[in-house]
Amino acid sequence: MKVVSFKICPFVQRVTALLEAKNINYELEFISLSNKPQWFLEISPNGQVPVLITDSGKALFDSDAIVEFIEEVYPPLQPDISPEERAINRAWSYLASKNYLVQCSAQRSPDRGVLEERSAKLGKAFDRMEKQLGGTPYFAGDAISMVDIAWLPLLHRASIIERGSCYDFVGDRPKLKRWQKQLLKTELAEKSVATDFEEAFSAFFACRIRPSSDEVVPWQTARSARLAPPMRAVELSSKREGGPRERLRIGQFLGGDPISDGELWRASGLRRSSSTAVAPPDQRIEGILEARALPSGSEPLCA
Ligand SMILES: N[C@@H](CCC(=O)N[C@@H](CS)C(=O)NCC(=O)O)C(=O)O
């Protein structure tokens, strides 16, 4: 069978995590969502991933339906479950999948205020789960269940964001936190995504993951690193008109807020080449090329 995928899609991850949990072999085909191939549009009624192409060639769509198919056709994660329990589990699973896009939107917040506003919605679902969780390692006992799989993409992404930006979607919810750790321990999170998932995820959501002191990032990436950027100071590599590329240290100015081009130019004390009327020739800069996180001494990374 084949899963048609987009690298950072949580709906896809729910499907691949279930296939991994059941040790089922599958192929992956990644597509571009901004330029969907014709063959995909022909088999996907909603134009969305995931699509699962079964061994008999049938294309299944919608992640809820796909995971239920996988649970039905392959040895079930919970073999002895009553129809009532199954319905309840489905409801808890749907609570997760209904919130995938809520989390995506929170991750793309333009600033901390909007981030908190958008995460409040996700927080309500997290509150409900916190109340529901018992003392067992997984949702329904000692073994992983369909509900665990459905919540994995949310909790996996929350852990990446927490590492990269110190913003914790899970927050002060001890049972949810413990459950998150338990799910991450299974390694299903890594197994169910591509090896460069974190890179693609952080680039897409403009959230830098632990920049080391010498990591150089394209300026556009640094500029849009709005989710509590971990960079405390940057060094800019620029080029004076007619001169070689050089590094210009302009000090600390990223403190958690988005930074505009205007602020950057002001902070650098340099002049754009477009403002030739005011800039003496030796101060004309053709452009800012990249930013580099600098060691921030004993200062904590997270404010
Ligand atoms: N209800 C769908 C939602 C899937 C979905 O939103 N997929 C996104 C990627 S994460 C997608 O394909 N978006 C492209 C589009 O909507 O055109 C499911 O559960 O499978």
The ligand as an SDF file (V2000), in Angstrom:
LIG
                    3D

 20 19  0  0  0  0  0  0  0  0999 V2000
  -10.0210   16.0520    6.8360 N   0  0  0  0  0  0  0  0  0  0  0  0
   -8.7740   15.7640    6.1570 C   0  0  0  0  0  0  0  0  0  0  0  0
   -7.8500   16.9230    6.3430 C   0  0  0  0  0  0  0  0  0  0  0  0
   -6.5090   16.7010    5.6620 C   0  0  0  0  0  0  0  0  0  0  0  0
   -5.7720   18.0150    5.4150 C   0  0  0  0  0  0  0  0  0  0  0  0
   -6.2030   19.0970    5.8160 O   0  0  0  0  0  0  0  0  0  0  0  0
   -4.6400   17.8980    4.7470 N   0  0  0  0  0  0  0  0  0  0  0  0
   -3.8980   19.0880    4.3540 C   0  0  0  0  0  0  0  0  0  0  0  0
   -2.4140   18.9500    4.6460 C   0  0  0  0  0  0  0  0  0  0  0  0
   -2.0880   18.8490    6.3710 S   0  0  0  0  0  0  0  0  0  0  0  0
   -4.0290   19.2490    2.8550 C   0  0  0  0  0  0  0  0  0  0  0  0
   -3.9480   18.3000    2.1010 O   0  0  0  0  0  0  0  0  0  0  0  0
   -4.2060   20.4830    2.4130 N   0  0  0  0  0  0  0  0  0  0  0  0
   -4.2540   20.8250    1.0290 C   0  0  0  0  0  0  0  0  0  0  0  0
   -5.5490   21.4590    0.6590 C   0  0  0  0  0  0  0  0  0  0  0  0
   -6.4640   21.5420    1.5040 O   0  0  0  0  0  0  0  0  0  0  0  0
   -5.6650   21.8930   -0.4850 O   0  0  0  0  0  0  0  0  0  0  0  0
   -8.2050   14.4560    6.7040 C   0  0  0  0  0  0  0  0  0  0  0  0
   -8.4820   14.1360    7.8730 O   0  0  0  0  0  0  0  0  0  0  0  0
   -7.5280   13.7240    5.9640 O   0  0  0  0  0  0  0  0  0  0  0  0
  1  2  1  0
  2  3  1  0
  2 18  1  0
  3  4  1  0
  4  5  1  0
  5  6  2  0
  5  7  1  0
  7  8  1  0
  8  9  1  0
  8 11  1  0
  9 10  1  0
 11 12  2  0
 11 13  1  0
 13 14  1  0
 14 15  1  0
 15 16  2  0
 15 17  1  0
 18 19  2  0
 18 20  1  0
M  END
$$$$
